[in-house]
Amino acid sequence: MVSGKDKLNRRSLLRNMMVAAGLSAVPRQLFSETVRVPPSSPQSSAGTQSGIESFNIEVPESDLQVLGRRLGELRWPKPAPGEAWSYGTDRQYLEELMSYWRSGYDWRLHEANLNQYSHFKTTIEGQALHFIHQKGKGENSFPLLMTHGWPGTIWELLPVINLLADPVMFEADEFDSFDVVVPSIPGFGFSGEPLEGTDVIRTAELWVELMDRLGYSRFGAYGSDWGMLVTRHLGARFPNRLVGVATPGTPPRERRAPQTDEEREYEERSQRWSIDETGYSHIQGTKPQTLSYGLIDSPVGLAGWVTEKLRSWSDCGGDIERRFSKDQILTLISIYWHTQTIDTSVRFYYENGSGSSRGRTMPGPSMVPEAHFEFLGMAERSRPPRSLFGADADDVAMWSVHNRGGHFPGIEEPELLAQDLRDFFRPLRVASRA
């Protein structure tokens, strides 16, 4: 529990910092002051430090041949009754997707596309980490650390990387270029198996060490899903390193019973969503190993598990390919299949106490400017009434609202996300060099 005095101190600190950064009110912002940060140089000679090696994705041809054989020997469950997707992933759609994976999808093409980014590996305190480090094209590019969630991996952030690193190519201002750092959470994709106990707090600590190795003394951070909690822990625990943090969604709010019809209607929608859509979290948070046997061994089991989440959590109106092409879907699934990390990725839920009585450690209040970007393309996830937010919401530096996009804004709405990040960090990067 945060005391009233602590809240006042935090609010006073944030206001002073915001004023120094020069943020001014704009129509879509609720509050517009920000942080003054100590003089420092965020620039880096990244990629030259000892312990960091360049990395190229290259799946052995033998692995592709084995996958091809496995895709030709799939066993299918009986068709479910009722409407398509009502019992989970629709068999007809999944059969179509698996047929394309076997005979139409070209991993080598997408592997080459992945390798267009600058990949590296390093080991920090026994944990093998993979990360993309895309240097900005601007003269004074600013470091931005971006953390993915589940099941997105780095895949969900790929479309926004070049928008941020090379804004001029996309008719934006060179001043807004970023050095973009996108690590794979331990146990996800191209990072190694996580050590026991690696949760969002430990991940935040690893990220600070990674940024040290890259030579960045001050940086900004963005994260979605699990990456949101990692990012909020960064803002709460490392205010001397962070100039600001940004996440999708609304500012945190104090939980209380609804008091108006509008609030009650919102709570009812949220409860329905929790009942219908969070069963996966309870399984992954309590018995991930039992689930993993099926996911790690069966390409169709893996595809069914991931595809259902892409459809349920995106702004697709029930038509998954309105948002994601088969090639995009299969690239994400292939990353998990070829790295054999779906098991360690779902384990992250257990380590964070999701779906169990162990509870999870939530971040404290941010001690740096924070931004929240809402993507409201899913009717089931409409925004909470403003009355549910107390005075603390007035302390956020930026709160933007978009009427499209869902759980994966980096790949669903990369242009909107990139512009929000440019707007939020523009005054902060100036203050960090003052």
SETI-276354 format. One record per residue (C-alpha): chain; x, y, z; residue in three letters. Coordinates in nm, 3 decimals, always signed. Layout:
 mol       X       Y       Z type
   A       X       Y       Z  ALA
...
//
This chain:
 mol       X       Y       Z type
   A  +0.000  +0.000  +0.000  MET
   A  +0.137  +0.342  -0.096  VAL
   A  +0.094  +0.606  +0.171  SER
   A  -0.061  +0.946  +0.101  GLY
   A  +0.275  +1.110  +0.159  LYS
   A  +0.443  +0.876  -0.091  ASP
   A  +0.176  +0.958  -0.349  LYS
   A  +0.230  +1.330  -0.300  LEU
   A  +0.607  +1.293  -0.324  ASN
   A  +0.575  +1.089  -0.644  ARG
   A  +0.331  +1.338  -0.794  ARG
   A  +0.554  +1.632  -0.707  SER
   A  +0.858  +1.455  -0.850  LEU
   A  +0.682  +1.368  -1.172  LEU
   A  +0.547  +1.718  -1.221  ARG
   A  +0.893  +1.871  -1.175  ASN
   A  +1.045  +1.621  -1.415  MET
   A  +0.772  +1.673  -1.672  MET
   A  +0.801  +2.050  -1.668  VAL
   A  +1.175  +2.024  -1.729  ALA
   A  +1.118  +1.798  -2.028  ALA
   A  +0.894  +2.058  -2.186  GLY
   A  +0.582  +1.852  -2.251  LEU
   A  +0.282  +2.068  -2.334  SER
   A  -0.083  +1.976  -2.327  ALA
   A  -0.236  +1.828  -2.640  VAL
   A  -0.600  +1.721  -2.685  PRO
   A  -0.540  +1.350  -2.641  ARG
   A  -0.323  +1.384  -2.329  GLN
   A  -0.464  +1.401  -1.976  LEU
   A  -0.150  +1.545  -1.822  PHE
   A  +0.155  +1.689  -1.985  SER
   A  +0.446  +1.759  -1.761  GLU
   A  +0.752  +1.538  -1.742  THR
   A  +1.087  +1.446  -1.596  VAL
   A  +1.419  +1.625  -1.592  ARG
   A  +1.691  +1.364  -1.615  VAL
   A  +2.059  +1.408  -1.526  PRO
   A  +2.297  +1.491  -1.808  PRO
   A  +2.419  +1.177  -1.978  SER
   A  +2.503  +1.041  -2.318  SER
   A  +2.265  +0.772  -2.439  PRO
   A  +2.476  +0.702  -2.744  GLN
   A  +2.649  +0.370  -2.776  SER
   A  +2.911  +0.185  -2.972  SER
   A  +2.682  -0.117  -2.948  ALA
   A  +2.789  -0.443  -3.099  GLY
   A  +3.158  -0.392  -3.018  THR
   A  +3.148  -0.487  -2.650  GLN
   A  +3.308  -0.810  -2.534  SER
   A  +3.063  -1.087  -2.463  GLY
   A  +2.829  -0.985  -2.745  ILE
   A  +2.833  -1.183  -3.068  GLU
   A  +2.644  -1.133  -3.391  SER
   A  +2.389  -1.403  -3.464  PHE
   A  +2.233  -1.537  -3.781  ASN
   A  +1.916  -1.747  -3.783  ILE
   A  +1.974  -2.067  -3.978  GLU
   A  +1.751  -2.371  -3.927  VAL
   A  +1.921  -2.696  -4.040  PRO
   A  +1.774  -2.845  -4.356  GLU
   A  +1.728  -3.174  -4.173  SER
   A  +1.490  -3.002  -3.928  ASP
   A  +1.276  -2.874  -4.215  LEU
   A  +1.262  -3.225  -4.363  GLN
   A  +1.152  -3.375  -4.031  VAL
   A  +0.883  -3.110  -3.998  LEU
   A  +0.759  -3.186  -4.348  GLY
   A  +0.721  -3.553  -4.261  ARG
   A  +0.545  -3.470  -3.935  ARG
   A  +0.300  -3.244  -4.117  LEU
   A  +0.213  -3.536  -4.344  GLY
   A  +0.124  -3.761  -4.050  GLU
   A  -0.108  -3.545  -3.841  LEU
   A  -0.381  -3.693  -3.622  ARG
   A  -0.696  -3.486  -3.590  TRP
   A  -0.960  -3.466  -3.316  PRO
   A  -1.325  -3.515  -3.404  LYS
   A  -1.493  -3.200  -3.536  PRO
   A  -1.653  -2.992  -3.261  ALA
   A  -2.025  -2.917  -3.269  PRO
   A  -2.171  -2.568  -3.280  GLY
   A  -2.035  -2.261  -3.453  GLU
   A  -1.679  -2.254  -3.582  ALA
   A  -1.428  -2.154  -3.312  TRP
   A  -1.685  -2.184  -3.031  SER
   A  -1.502  -2.484  -2.880  TYR
   A  -1.157  -2.346  -2.959  GLY
   A  -0.949  -2.347  -3.275  THR
   A  -1.164  -2.439  -3.573  ASP
   A  -1.057  -2.768  -3.731  ARG
   A  -1.144  -2.665  -4.087  GLN
   A  -0.927  -2.355  -4.064  TYR
   A  -0.643  -2.539  -3.895  LEU
   A  -0.644  -2.813  -4.163  GLU
   A  -0.612  -2.539  -4.424  GLU
   A  -0.327  -2.375  -4.232  LEU
   A  -0.141  -2.704  -4.185  MET
   A  -0.175  -2.788  -4.554  SER
   A  -0.021  -2.452  -4.638  TYR
   A  +0.257  -2.503  -4.382  TRP
   A  +0.347  -2.829  -4.550  ARG
   A  +0.324  -2.732  -4.917  SER
   A  +0.310  -2.352  -4.952  GLY
   A  +0.495  -2.182  -4.670  TYR
   A  +0.861  -2.103  -4.740  ASP
   A  +1.059  -2.085  -4.414  TRP
   A  +1.379  -1.991  -4.595  ARG
   A  +1.212  -1.679  -4.734  LEU
   A  +1.096  -1.568  -4.391  HIS
   A  +1.423  -1.671  -4.230  GLU
   A  +1.596  -1.433  -4.472  ALA
   A  +1.350  -1.159  -4.379  ASN
   A  +1.424  -1.215  -4.010  LEU
   A  +1.797  -1.193  -4.081  ASN
   A  +1.754  -0.846  -4.228  GLN
   A  +1.750  -0.726  -3.868  TYR
   A  +2.070  -0.706  -3.663  SER
   A  +2.068  -1.005  -3.429  HIS
   A  +2.307  -1.065  -3.140  PHE
   A  +2.357  -1.304  -2.850  LYS
   A  +2.516  -1.263  -2.511  THR
   A  +2.515  -1.440  -2.174  THR
   A  +2.426  -1.252  -1.856  ILE
   A  +2.461  -1.427  -1.520  GLU
   A  +2.425  -1.769  -1.678  GLY
   A  +2.133  -1.683  -1.905  GLN
   A  +2.182  -1.694  -2.281  ALA
   A  +2.003  -1.397  -2.434  LEU
   A  +1.915  -1.315  -2.792  HIS
   A  +1.833  -0.961  -2.897  PHE
   A  +1.787  -0.741  -3.200  ILE
   A  +1.984  -0.417  -3.192  HIS
   A  +1.877  -0.197  -3.482  GLN
   A  +2.081  +0.122  -3.484  LYS
   A  +1.893  +0.436  -3.574  GLY
   A  +1.961  +0.630  -3.893  LYS
   A  +1.942  +0.970  -3.725  GLY
   A  +2.240  +1.166  -3.600  GLU
   A  +2.115  +1.157  -3.240  ASN
   A  +1.921  +0.832  -3.222  SER
   A  +1.776  +0.758  -2.882  PHE
   A  +1.788  +0.410  -2.722  PRO
   A  +1.452  +0.236  -2.684  LEU
   A  +1.419  -0.104  -2.518  LEU
   A  +1.112  -0.300  -2.636  MET
   A  +0.984  -0.615  -2.463  THR
   A  +0.742  -0.862  -2.620  HIS
   A  +0.480  -1.083  -2.455  GLY
   A  +0.327  -1.427  -2.503  TRP
   A  +0.273  -1.577  -2.752  PRO
   A  +0.412  -1.291  -2.959  GLY
   A  +0.792  -1.332  -2.919  THR
   A  +1.001  -1.070  -3.102  ILE
   A  +0.770  -1.144  -3.400  TRP
   A  +0.505  -0.906  -3.269  GLU
   A  +0.748  -0.611  -3.267  LEU
   A  +0.925  -0.663  -3.600  LEU
   A  +0.704  -0.431  -3.812  PRO
   A  +0.764  -0.134  -3.583  VAL
   A  +1.144  -0.162  -3.563  ILE
   A  +1.234  +0.008  -3.890  ASN
   A  +0.959  +0.268  -3.842  LEU
   A  +1.143  +0.375  -3.529  LEU
   A  +1.502  +0.325  -3.643  ALA
   A  +1.466  +0.492  -3.983  ASP
   A  +1.182  +0.746  -3.960  PRO
   A  +1.289  +0.937  -4.271  VAL
   A  +1.218  +0.630  -4.486  MET
   A  +0.860  +0.654  -4.363  PHE
   A  +0.827  +1.032  -4.405  GLU
   A  +0.881  +1.111  -4.037  ALA
   A  +1.138  +1.343  -3.877  ASP
   A  +1.499  +1.224  -3.852  GLU
   A  +1.507  +1.372  -3.501  PHE
   A  +1.273  +1.092  -3.389  ASP
   A  +1.506  +0.803  -3.476  SER
   A  +1.572  +0.535  -3.215  PHE
   A  +1.835  +0.274  -3.148  ASP
   A  +1.589  -0.011  -3.104  VAL
   A  +1.679  -0.300  -2.871  VAL
   A  +1.437  -0.596  -2.877  VAL
   A  +1.548  -0.886  -2.653  PRO
   A  +1.386  -1.229  -2.643  SER
   A  +1.268  -1.303  -2.289  ILE
   A  +1.460  -1.605  -2.151  PRO
   A  +1.287  -1.919  -2.273  GLY
   A  +1.130  -1.747  -2.576  PHE
   A  +1.248  -1.798  -2.932  GLY
   A  +1.621  -1.757  -2.978  PHE
   A  +1.711  -1.695  -2.612  SER
   A  +1.826  -1.990  -2.403  GLY
   A  +1.641  -2.186  -2.137  GLU
   A  +1.560  -1.967  -1.837  PRO
   A  +1.703  -2.031  -1.494  LEU
   A  +1.447  -2.129  -1.233  GLU
   A  +1.274  -1.826  -1.088  GLY
   A  +1.319  -1.604  -1.393  THR
   A  +1.012  -1.379  -1.372  ASP
   A  +0.929  -1.026  -1.483  VAL
   A  +1.141  -0.876  -1.204  ILE
   A  +1.446  -1.083  -1.295  ARG
   A  +1.389  -1.007  -1.662  THR
   A  +1.391  -0.633  -1.589  ALA
   A  +1.723  -0.675  -1.407  GLU
   A  +1.867  -0.866  -1.702  LEU
   A  +1.755  -0.590  -1.938  TRP
   A  +1.935  -0.324  -1.735  VAL
   A  +2.255  -0.530  -1.752  GLU
   A  +2.204  -0.577  -2.126  LEU
   A  +2.171  -0.202  -2.178  MET
   A  +2.488  -0.157  -1.971  ASP
   A  +2.672  -0.388  -2.208  ARG
   A  +2.544  -0.192  -2.503  LEU
   A  +2.674  +0.130  -2.347  GLY
   A  +2.338  +0.298  -2.280  TYR
   A  +2.331  +0.482  -1.948  SER
   A  +1.981  +0.624  -2.003  ARG
   A  +1.706  +0.483  -2.222  PHE
   A  +1.333  +0.456  -2.278  GLY
   A  +1.125  +0.139  -2.258  ALA
   A  +0.810  -0.004  -2.411  TYR
   A  +0.645  -0.341  -2.350  GLY
   A  +0.322  -0.527  -2.415  SER
   A  +0.162  -0.823  -2.233  ASP
   A  +0.440  -0.968  -2.011  TRP
   A  +0.659  -0.696  -2.155  GLY
   A  +0.422  -0.443  -2.001  MET
   A  +0.499  -0.574  -1.651  LEU
   A  +0.872  -0.588  -1.727  VAL
   A  +0.855  -0.227  -1.845  THR
   A  +0.659  -0.110  -1.541  ARG
   A  +0.911  -0.275  -1.310  HIS
   A  +1.185  -0.088  -1.496  LEU
   A  +1.004  +0.241  -1.438  GLY
   A  +0.946  +0.167  -1.070  ALA
   A  +1.285  +0.022  -0.979  ARG
   A  +1.536  +0.196  -1.206  PHE
   A  +1.438  +0.564  -1.230  PRO
   A  +1.805  +0.659  -1.258  ASN
   A  +1.826  +0.463  -1.585  ARG
   A  +1.486  +0.516  -1.748  LEU
   A  +1.376  +0.844  -1.903  VAL
   A  +1.021  +0.716  -1.954  GLY
   A  +0.810  +0.403  -1.997  VAL
   A  +0.522  +0.327  -2.233  ALA
   A  +0.273  +0.041  -2.245  THR
   A  -0.053  -0.043  -2.424  PRO
   A  -0.376  -0.009  -2.230  GLY
   A  -0.489  +0.223  -1.954  THR
   A  -0.304  +0.351  -1.648  PRO
   A  -0.320  +0.123  -1.345  PRO
   A  -0.623  +0.191  -1.128  ARG
   A  -0.718  +0.113  -0.773  GLU
   A  -0.963  -0.176  -0.761  ARG
   A  -1.301  -0.097  -0.606  ARG
   A  -1.660  -0.204  -0.642  ALA
   A  -1.845  -0.041  -0.937  PRO
   A  -2.070  +0.245  -0.833  GLN
   A  -2.248  +0.348  -1.153  THR
   A  -2.439  +0.164  -1.427  ASP
   A  -2.154  +0.235  -1.668  GLU
   A  -1.899  +0.092  -1.426  GLU
   A  -2.113  -0.216  -1.357  ARG
   A  -2.158  -0.282  -1.728  GLU
   A  -1.783  -0.261  -1.778  TYR
   A  -1.717  -0.499  -1.489  GLU
   A  -1.966  -0.750  -1.631  GLU
   A  -1.791  -0.742  -1.970  ARG
   A  -1.456  -0.789  -1.800  SER
   A  -1.584  -1.086  -1.603  GLN
   A  -1.723  -1.250  -1.915  ARG
   A  -1.388  -1.203  -2.086  TRP
   A  -1.209  -1.355  -1.787  SER
   A  -1.437  -1.659  -1.790  ILE
   A  -1.414  -1.715  -2.166  ASP
   A  -1.054  -1.623  -2.239  GLU
   A  -0.820  -1.693  -1.946  THR
   A  -0.833  -2.072  -1.914  GLY
   A  -0.497  -2.095  -2.093  TYR
   A  -0.340  -1.877  -1.823  SER
   A  -0.452  -2.106  -1.542  HIS
   A  -0.308  -2.410  -1.720  ILE
   A  +0.021  -2.239  -1.807  GLN
   A  +0.046  -2.088  -1.460  GLY
   A  -0.017  -2.409  -1.266  THR
   A  +0.081  -2.716  -1.473  LYS
   A  +0.291  -2.591  -1.766  PRO
   A  +0.494  -2.910  -1.797  GLN
   A  +0.188  -3.127  -1.854  THR
   A  +0.075  -2.898  -2.135  LEU
   A  +0.424  -2.881  -2.284  SER
   A  +0.443  -3.248  -2.383  TYR
   A  +0.172  -3.199  -2.641  GLY
   A  +0.286  -2.857  -2.764  LEU
   A  +0.654  -2.943  -2.806  ILE
   A  +0.585  -3.274  -2.985  ASP
   A  +0.296  -3.190  -3.216  SER
   A  +0.312  -2.921  -3.486  PRO
   A  -0.066  -2.916  -3.514  VAL
   A  -0.103  -2.897  -3.135  GLY
   A  +0.135  -2.603  -3.123  LEU
   A  -0.038  -2.432  -3.417  ALA
   A  -0.383  -2.480  -3.265  GLY
   A  -0.276  -2.335  -2.930  TRP
   A  -0.109  -2.024  -3.076  VAL
   A  -0.352  -1.956  -3.360  THR
   A  -0.652  -1.942  -3.128  GLU
   A  -0.484  -1.665  -2.927  LYS
   A  -0.401  -1.462  -3.237  LEU
   A  -0.766  -1.473  -3.342  ARG
   A  -0.913  -1.410  -2.995  SER
   A  -0.682  -1.126  -2.901  TRP
   A  -0.662  -0.926  -3.225  SER
   A  -0.881  -0.671  -3.397  ASP
   A  -0.990  -0.921  -3.662  CYS
   A  -1.366  -0.943  -3.609  GLY
   A  -1.347  -1.323  -3.600  GLY
   A  -1.158  -1.347  -3.930  ASP
   A  -0.797  -1.407  -3.830  ILE
   A  -0.663  -1.340  -4.179  GLU
   A  -0.810  -0.992  -4.172  ARG
   A  -0.517  -0.916  -3.943  ARG
   A  -0.256  -1.184  -4.003  PHE
   A  -0.164  -1.364  -4.322  SER
   A  -0.094  -1.736  -4.315  LYS
   A  +0.272  -1.652  -4.365  ASP
   A  +0.275  -1.427  -4.058  GLN
   A  +0.096  -1.685  -3.845  ILE
   A  +0.328  -1.964  -3.954  LEU
   A  +0.640  -1.755  -3.901  THR
   A  +0.546  -1.712  -3.535  LEU
   A  +0.461  -2.081  -3.499  ILE
   A  +0.781  -2.179  -3.681  SER
   A  +0.993  -1.972  -3.443  ILE
   A  +0.856  -2.174  -3.154  TYR
   A  +0.881  -2.505  -3.343  TRP
   A  +1.239  -2.467  -3.467  HIS
   A  +1.374  -2.324  -3.140  THR
   A  +1.176  -2.576  -2.932  GLN
   A  +1.080  -2.306  -2.682  THR
   A  +0.702  -2.324  -2.653  ILE
   A  +0.751  -2.524  -2.330  ASP
   A  +0.982  -2.271  -2.167  THR
   A  +0.767  -1.980  -2.287  SER
   A  +0.455  -2.111  -2.113  VAL
   A  +0.667  -2.176  -1.803  ARG
   A  +0.696  -1.799  -1.768  PHE
   A  +0.336  -1.799  -1.645  TYR
   A  +0.425  -2.037  -1.364  TYR
   A  +0.730  -1.835  -1.261  GLU
   A  +0.512  -1.524  -1.235  ASN
   A  +0.242  -1.696  -1.030  GLY
   A  -0.027  -1.664  -1.296  SER
   A  -0.341  -1.869  -1.234  GLY
   A  -0.228  -1.998  -0.895  SER
   A  -0.248  -1.915  -0.528  SER
   A  +0.114  -1.799  -0.526  ARG
   A  +0.012  -1.463  -0.667  GLY
   A  +0.232  -1.237  -0.876  ARG
   A  +0.452  -0.945  -0.782  THR
   A  +0.309  -0.627  -0.927  MET
   A  +0.529  -0.325  -0.993  PRO
   A  +0.518  -0.025  -0.767  GLY
   A  +0.431  +0.323  -0.895  PRO
   A  +0.644  +0.449  -1.180  SER
   A  +0.901  +0.708  -1.082  MET
   A  +0.951  +0.824  -1.440  VAL
   A  +0.708  +0.965  -1.697  PRO
   A  +0.467  +0.704  -1.824  GLU
   A  +0.254  +0.676  -2.136  ALA
   A  -0.044  +0.452  -2.207  HIS
   A  -0.165  +0.374  -2.558  PHE
   A  -0.514  +0.225  -2.589  GLU
   A  -0.604  +0.013  -2.893  PHE
   A  -0.980  -0.041  -2.885  LEU
   A  -1.054  -0.244  -3.196  GLY
   A  -1.198  -0.535  -2.996  MET
   A  -1.557  -0.482  -2.879  ALA
   A  -1.505  -0.732  -2.596  GLU
   A  -1.226  -0.517  -2.455  ARG
   A  -1.383  -0.171  -2.457  SER
   A  -1.222  +0.094  -2.241  ARG
   A  -1.305  +0.138  -1.872  PRO
   A  -1.508  +0.443  -1.771  PRO
   A  -1.293  +0.740  -1.675  ARG
   A  -1.462  +0.743  -1.334  SER
   A  -1.274  +0.424  -1.242  LEU
   A  -0.946  +0.613  -1.247  PHE
   A  -0.843  +0.828  -0.956  GLY
   A  -0.622  +1.134  -0.940  ALA
   A  -0.310  +0.926  -1.012  ASP
   A  -0.423  +0.898  -1.375  ALA
   A  -0.365  +1.273  -1.403  ASP
   A  +0.005  +1.209  -1.354  ASP
   A  +0.052  +1.017  -1.677  VAL
   A  +0.243  +1.210  -1.939  ALA
   A  +0.044  +1.073  -2.232  MET
   A  -0.275  +0.869  -2.270  TRP
   A  -0.367  +0.810  -2.633  SER
   A  -0.676  +0.632  -2.763  VAL
   A  -0.713  +0.451  -3.096  HIS
   A  -1.032  +0.288  -3.218  ASN
   A  -0.854  -0.002  -3.385  ARG
   A  -0.592  -0.259  -3.294  GLY
   A  -0.587  -0.527  -3.027  GLY
   A  -0.341  -0.715  -2.807  HIS
   A  -0.055  -0.700  -3.060  PHE
   A  -0.025  -0.331  -3.158  PRO
   A  +0.332  -0.372  -3.281  GLY
   A  +0.215  -0.594  -3.567  ILE
   A  -0.151  -0.492  -3.591  GLU
   A  -0.100  -0.114  -3.593  GLU
   A  +0.274  -0.047  -3.622  PRO
   A  +0.231  +0.302  -3.767  GLU
   A  +0.007  +0.416  -3.482  LEU
   A  +0.237  +0.266  -3.221  LEU
   A  +0.547  +0.421  -3.379  ALA
   A  +0.387  +0.766  -3.386  GLN
   A  +0.279  +0.739  -3.023  ASP
   A  +0.632  +0.644  -2.921  LEU
   A  +0.780  +0.933  -3.120  ARG
   A  +0.536  +1.179  -2.959  ASP
   A  +0.599  +1.053  -2.607  PHE
   A  +0.977  +1.033  -2.617  PHE
   A  +1.040  +1.349  -2.823  ARG
   A  +1.061  +1.590  -2.523  PRO
   A  +1.220  +1.327  -2.301  LEU
   A  +1.514  +1.271  -2.532  ARG
   A  +1.573  +1.646  -2.534  VAL
   A  +1.569  +1.660  -2.153  ALA
   A  +1.809  +1.366  -2.126  SER
   A  +2.072  +1.561  -2.316  ARG
   A  +2.021  +1.887  -2.130  ALA
//
